[in-house]
Amino acid sequence: MRIESILFDKFFSHPNKLYIEHITNMFDSSDTPLEREVKKFHDIAKLKQNFQIYIRGDKGVDKNHSLLSAYIFLFNCDHGRVVYD
């Protein structure tokens, strides 16, 4: 059995849209610290291999990313430092 590893030199969030552009274009100068954190993490699981294969055209792979993105956010956010308005 052969296991293939796919390395990508670019990561996409949407067809023909780079992940980093998607995230940085969401930021606004009026964002609260919490809003910035949520925006940074909301699609982070799109970086996983299956999603990158999906976004490149193989619609038969698992594209789910929302729950994992939320989990990664909760695991990485500093709850004690964020101020809720």
DAGI-V494842 format. One record per pair of residues at least 6 apart in sequence whose ideal C-beta (glycine too) atoms are under 8 Angstrom apart, sorted by the first residue. I is the first residue (numbers start at 1). J is the second residue. D is the distance in Angstrom with one decimal. If there is no record, write none. Layout:
[[I/J/D] [I/J/D]]
//
This chain:
[[6/49/5.9] [6/52/7.5] [6/53/6.9] [8/52/5.4] [10/18/6.2] [11/18/6.9] [11/19/4.3] [11/20/7.5] [11/46/7.4] [11/47/5.5] [11/52/6.3] [12/18/6.2] [12/19/6.1] [12/46/7.6] [12/52/6.8] [12/55/4.7] [12/56/7.4] [13/19/4.4] [13/21/8.0] [13/22/3.9] [13/23/7.5] [13/43/5.4] [13/46/5.3] [13/55/7.8] [14/22/6.6] [14/55/7.2] [15/55/6.4] [19/43/7.1] [19/46/6.2] [19/47/6.6] [22/43/6.8] [23/39/6.7] [23/40/6.4] [23/43/7.1] [26/39/4.6] [27/36/6.5] [27/39/6.3] [31/39/7.1] [32/83/7.2] [32/85/5.7] [33/81/7.5] [33/82/5.4] [33/83/6.2] [34/82/4.8] [34/83/7.4] [34/84/6.4] [34/85/8.0] [37/73/7.1] [37/77/5.4] [37/82/6.7] [38/73/6.8] [41/69/6.0] [41/70/7.9] [41/72/5.9] [41/73/3.7] [41/76/6.9] [41/77/7.6] [42/69/5.8] [42/73/7.3] [43/65/6.6] [43/69/5.9] [44/69/5.0] [44/72/5.3] [44/73/7.5] [45/51/6.9] [45/64/8.0] [45/65/3.8] [45/66/7.5] [45/68/3.8] [45/69/4.2] [45/72/6.6] [46/52/7.6] [46/55/7.5] [46/65/5.0] [46/69/7.6] [48/65/7.0] [48/68/7.3] [50/61/4.8] [50/62/4.8] [50/63/7.0] [51/61/8.0] [51/62/8.0] [51/63/5.6] [51/65/5.4] [53/61/5.0] [54/61/4.9] [54/62/7.5] [54/63/4.2] [55/63/7.7]]
//
